[in-house]
Amino acid sequence: MGRDSIEVVASSVAGQQSFDGELFPLVLECRTASAELQSVEQWIHDSRVELDQQARQYGAILFRGFPVATDQDLDTFIRAFNYPNFAYQDSLSNAVRVNRSERVFTANEAPSDVTICLHHEMAQTPVYPSRLFFFCEQPAEQGGATPLCRSDVLFDRLLGEFPEFVADCESKGLLYTNIMPAENDPTSGMGRSWQSTFRAETREAAETRLKNLGYSWEWLPDGCLRCTTPVLPAVMEIEPGRKTFFNQLIAAFHGWKDSRNDPTRAVTFGDGSVLNPATMDAIARIAEELTFNVPWQKGDVALVDNRVVMHGRRTFSGTRKVLASLVAMDA
């Protein structure tokens, strides 16, 4: 695959999962010594249709050994795919991030001892990205892997083991409730302020945005904003006969905890009925069984189809710098 200027081969890494005879994720390794980024751009341009199909089929591609060293290199790498950008400031993500370029920003700025549970990016909002890029600028001294879980495989498991729960997910949908701070809180994995989230300087402007999005809300005495989404889907059919467990159930139920938020109140079915804790614990365990932990090496890039794969973050020690980029849903 690709031009003669670089050699790219399917490779493997320890811990890959296997589903129906296919390894997860797909690993593509550049074997050309001293490859130039310009040659990689051309290879991506020539191969992008196939790469996009592989990302959908496998759920994720790990690119290893490519000449990507900086945030600007990553920006160039991403642009070669010709995907439409989904800027962080346009998103409703509840994570605090720092932009490096128009397309590239830091991954969740939460402290290293905070576990970010498996989730589909922004599935708790009406507007979410179709694909994600991750880039390892600096691996942690210990830990810090990015867990990836095939959500279509998880759905099939749940359909067999918890058919009534899956039926409720499909028929009722989900409601998410989140308390946003008045100022960014970098100590929390969900500490983005309501001003930043809704790009609003005043309460009136925020309420206009909330109303247009179908949210309900309440202003709290300390200036925080409690808001609840409209009913959102818990399952997505990405192609005939292939469904994914597309939601933030695991993250919201087990991980949305900080000084403002109680995870037991973070998510309900769309009719307001509560989730069974035992069922949720079992779902989290099954998802872990299906998870691959990306063993980051400096310069690694991962392309994740957000409709197929959930991701998260393990705790770590030392300095860890992982950057991210989002692709708009119309791609």
N, C-alpha and C positions, 0 to 999 in steps of 0.2 A: 504493500500500500504506500502511495506517495511517490515523490520524485526521486531520481537517482542521487540527488544532492545529500540526502540523509537516509539512514537506515533505521526504520522503526519496526520493532518486533513485539509480538505478544509475549509477555513474561509472566512471572508469578512472584508472590510474596507469601511469607508465612501467615497462616491463619485464614486464608481465603475460604469463603463458604462455597458450597457447590449445590446448585439447584437444577434439577433436571439435566444433569450432565454439564452445566455451564458454571464456570467459576465466577464468583462475585467478590469484588468488582473485577472488571476487565482491566488488566494492567498492560500499558503500552510503554515500551522502553526505547529511548533513542540510543542507538549503539554507535553513532558516528562521533568519533573523537573530535573535539573542538568544533562542534556544529555551531553555525552562526544563527542568530535569531531570525535574520532575514530569510534564511532557507527554511526555518521552521514555519514562519508565516506563510510561505508559499505552499509548503506541505499541508498545512491546515486548510488553506484556501482550496487546494485541490481535493482534499479528503473530507471536507466538512459535512457533506451530505451523509457519507458513510459513518463518520464519527457521531453525528446526531442520531442516526439510526441505532448505532451501538449503545449510545447512552440510554436510549429508550429501552432497548432490549435487555441490557445488563443492569441498568439502573444507575451505574456509575463507572467512570473511567479514571484510573490513576495514571497520570503521565509522569514518568520517572526518567531522569537523565537528560532532560531537555535544558537548553541554555537560558533558563529563567532565574535571575538572581535578585531582582529588585522589583519594587512595586510598579515602576515604569515598564520593565520587561513584561510583567504580568498584564498590564494594560494592553501592550502590543499583542501579546499572545491571545488575549480574549477578543480583541477587535478583529483578528483574522477569521473568527467564526462568523462574523457579520450578524450576530444576534442583536436585537434591540435592547438597549440598556434600561434597567430599572433602578433609578437612582435611590440611594438610601433615604434622602430627604423626602422623596415622594412616597415612601413606604409607611405602613402603620406598624412596623416592627417595634416591639417593646424593649429591645436591647439598645444599650448605649454603644455607639460606634464612632470612629474618627475617620473622616475621609482622607485618602491619600491622593486620589485623582478623581476625575469625573466618574469613573467606573469602579474604582477600587477603594475599599475601606477596611478597617480592622474588623476582625470577628468580635464576638461579644466581649466587652471589656470587663466582665465580672471577675472578681478575685479568683486566684488559682485554686482555692479550696472549695469553690462552688461547682457542683456537678450540673451540667446542662443536660437534661433528660432528652430522650429521643423525641423528635417532632418533625413535621413537615413545615418548612419555613413559611411563616405568616398564615398558616391554615386557620388560625384563630381570627382572621380578618377577611373582609369581603374581597380584598385584592392581594394576590400572592404571586410570587415569581414562578416561572415555568422551569427554570434551571438555575443552578448555583455553581460558582467556581470557588474553590478554596486553594490557597497557596501557602506553603510553608516557608516563611522568611527565616525563621529560627526555631528549630525544634526545642522542646523543653528538655531540661536535664533528666527528668524522670516523669513518666506519665504524659498526659496531654494529648492522647490519641483522640481522633474524631471517629466515634462509632457511627457506622452506617447500617441500616436495616432495610431489607427489601419489603416494602409495605404490601405488595401484591401477594408475596408468599405468606406474610403474616395474615392477611385477610383470609386466604384459603384455610390456614390453620384455625383461625377463629370461627370460620363458618362451620367447620367440622366439630369444634369443641364447645362453642358458645353460640349456637344458632339463634336463640332468642335474643341475646344481646346484639348480635349483628343485625337482626331484623329491626330492633329498636333504633339502632344507629341509622339504618337506611330510611326508616319511616318517620322518625322524629327529628333527626338532626341534633345539633348541639347549640348551647348558649354558653359563651365565655364571659366571665366577669373579672375585671382587672382594676386595681386602684393605682392610678398613675400619680407620681409625685409632682409637686409644683416646680421642682428643679431636677435636672438629671442627677441620678443617684448611681455612681459607678460601682458601689459596693453590692449592687443587686444585678442578677441576670436579667431582670425585667424592670430596670430603673430609668427608662427613658421618660422624660417629662411629658405632660400633656401638651405643652406648648410646641415641643419639638415633634411629637407624634402627629399632631393635627396641623402643624405649621400655622399656629395661631398665637398672636400676641395677647389677645384678650379673651375673656370668657365668652363674650358674645360671638367672636369669630369661631371659637372652638365649638360652640353650640350649633352654629350654622353647619359646620362640617359634620358633626355628629348626627344631626337631623338628616342631612343628605345621604349619609351612609346607613341610616336605619337603626342607629344605636339608641338605647335609653341611658340616662346618666343622672348623677347626683353629685353636687359639690359638697365637699366635706369641710368642717370648720378650719382645718389646718391648711386649706388651699389645694388639697389633693382632689382628684377627680375619680369617682367610681363610675365605670361605664360598662354596659352589657351589650354584647353584639346582637344583631338580628340573628335569627336561626340560620346556622351555617351547616353545610353538609359534613357528614362524618365518613362518607364513602365516595370514591370517585371511580367512574368507569372510564378508563383511558383508551380502551378499544373494545370492540365486541368480545364479551366473555372474559375480559381481564379487568378486575376491580382492585383498587388499593384502599387500604385503611387510612384515608387521607384526612388527618385531623391533628389536633394537639392534645389529645386525651391523656397520654402518658405524661407529657411535660406539665400540663396544667394540673393534673390530679396529684402528681408526685413532686413536682418541682417548682410550682409557682408559690414560693414561700420567701417572704422577706418581712421587714418591719411593718409593712402595710397589708400584705396579702396572706390569706389563709387558703392553702390548696384545696381543702375540703369544700370550700365555697366557690372555687374558681370555675367549675364547669358542671353543667347539668344537661340532661336531654332537652330537646327543644320545647317540650311541654312543661318544663320545670321539674320533672321527676329526677330523683337523685340517682347517682351511679352506685352500684354495689362495690364496696371496697375490696371484697375478696376476689371478685371478677377482675377488677382493675389490677390488683396485685398479680393475678395469674397472667393477664395480658402482658404486663411489663416483663414477667419472667420469660414468656414465650418469645417476646421481641428480643430479649437479651440472647436467647439461644440462637437466633437467626442473625446476630449482629457480627459484623467485621470491624475491627478496630484499626483504622489507618495508622500504620507505624511511620509517622512522618519523618522524612529526610529532607534536609535543606534543598530547596528548589523544586520539590514535588508540587504538582498541580492536580487537582481533582475536579472533574466535571460531574455534577450530580443532577439527575433528572428529579426535580422536586416533586413530581407527581407520582414517582415510583419508589423513592427512597427517603426514609427519615434519617436525620443526623442528630448529633449532640456533641458534648465535649466532656472528656474525662478530666478529673483533677490532675494537677501537675505541680512540680517544683522547679525552680529556676525560671529563666526568661523564656517565654514562649510567644512567638509572633506568627500568627496565622492570619492571612488577609482573605477577603472575600469579595465577590461581585455577584450581582443578580441579573437575571435575564427576564425581560418583560413577558407577560403571559401571552401576548399575541404571536409569539414565535412558534 
